[in-house]
Amino acid sequence: MVTEGTARDKLRAIEANPYLAHSLQTLRSIEFPLVVFGSSLGTQDDHLLDALNEHPRRRIAVSLLPDRQRTVAARQADIYARLETDELEFFAATTHPLGGPALRVP
């Protein structure tokens, strides 16, 4: 996991690491449904969006943190515009065990 830098910086770091490069290539190649949890899929994650967009028929569920309705709607619209999939669903991250309060970093 690369957490800092622009999408280009992250991609360079990923490509320089055999494990991460393999993981990104696997993400690009799989066609089955998947869940995105813990990523905002913002512009800093363009490398992930590019990989996800390799298979537009793939069903994808994306977790979002709770926020004001307008903020969540704007975030969903942004992801809809950037993620090329026929089947996209959103769910509240707090409804999944990984989003539980005990696992949050203060």
WOQUIHU-V561443 format. One record per pair of residues at least 24 apart in sequence whose C-alpha atoms are under 7 Angstrom apart, sorted by the first residue. I is the first residue (numbers start at 1). J is the second residue. D is the distance in Angstrom with one decimal. If there is no record, write none. Layout:
I:J:D
I:J:D
This chain:
6:44:5.0
7:43:6.8
7:44:4.3
7:45:5.5
7:46:5.6
7:47:6.1
11:47:6.4
27:51:6.1
27:52:6.9
28:52:6.2
28:54:6.0
31:55:6.1
31:58:5.7
32:58:5.9
33:58:5.4
33:59:4.6
33:60:5.7
34:59:6.6
34:60:5.2
34:61:6.5
35:60:5.7
35:61:4.7
35:62:5.9
36:61:6.2
36:62:4.8
36:63:6.3
37:62:6.2
37:63:5.2
38:63:6.9
49:83:6.3
53:83:6.2
53:84:5.4
53:85:6.9
56:84:5.4
56:85:4.1
56:86:6.0
57:85:5.7
57:86:5.4
58:85:6.3
58:87:6.9
59:85:6.9
59:87:4.7
59:88:6.1
60:87:6.3
60:88:5.0
60:89:6.3
61:88:5.8
61:89:4.6
61:90:5.5
62:89:6.3
62:90:4.8
62:91:6.3
63:90:5.8
63:91:5.0
63:92:5.6
63:93:4.8
64:90:6.9
64:91:6.2
64:92:5.2
64:93:5.3
65:92:5.9
65:93:5.3
65:94:6.9
66:92:6.3
